[in-house]
């Protein structure tokens, strides 16, 4: 029987690969499951997007191939959004690439840039598409551990010169999944300077650019002078508009830098469903009326989650961005075991830090994707598991 390629053996287990099936089994067993695993909220997409999708899906022209160009209206809405939100101009035809979810582009960008043996610098813990894309392109991942004492920023000064010399890509993601950290402008300036000096492509994953609280407004990497020479920025419709399943996102950057990604895509996909692109254009144009109300719901969930987990014996910061709490476990409590017991014994799904790479050990991630009441209930159950584990007593 033909065997899969050896390069697949290097890939880590995908954290959300087996969970949906585990969840199904728990529900079938009658467990009261609270799923705080995936960053996948139970909230509705903008009404304007749903209505537009229904209308557009009825038009035969929308059912045809989108090809690389896709729907011009979507490209133009992206360009308008980037202008309104960040005061940045991007040519809709030459400087925008529509994506089938940002993950698709983030993982394919390595195929466009990385050659066998090239180094890809990867934050760890981090979104697994970085390491996955690099390994599939036969690159050599260099993992930088994000540490609380460094505010979960990649410590650029810690990367050896020979690694920088061989590096082709640096993946960076602020606001960050899973740590919820944000990056100051001075840090981003340092990153851009370093990438320019070493001719490294900066893959700036801005999936959470609109998910911020308490007055914080995440920047675009292109607000840093010179970033257009080295960076591609990735955006997502998923989190901001509660549209994870719609699979739509985009990349922006200098035409020379995004052209290789667009070329890869010509050979692996033929564009997102154009009715979805039309709906996304409508959602983007309505961002100012939709996003603040949606964020207020997330802020209430965040506050509930922070208070509830603290009340139940956990240490966590209140994040100013993303939909995650990154919670430290007491010394000696292994994250994977904690998450497993929490799921099996209490029906609560969270992700152990190590599922984002070994550098995430000692933490777990909670997504505030359900109601405050259910989050409080989940925190109480998590507290019980922690108490049992630290007391060494198994039921
Ligand atoms: N980037 C980060 C950091 C994420 O956490 C996610 C999803 O969880 C994505 C990108 C991918 O989002 P999508 O492919 O839904 O646009």
Boltz pocket constraint, residues with backbone or C-beta under 6 A from the ligand:
constraints:
  - pocket:
      binder: B
      contacts: [[A, 39], [A, 100], [A, 101], [A, 102], [A, 103], [A, 104], [A, 106], [A, 127], [A, 173], [A, 175], [A, 176], [A, 177], [A, 205], [A, 207], [A, 235], [A, 236], [A, 237], [A, 238], [A, 244], [A, 247], [A, 248], [A, 249]]
      max_distance: 6.0
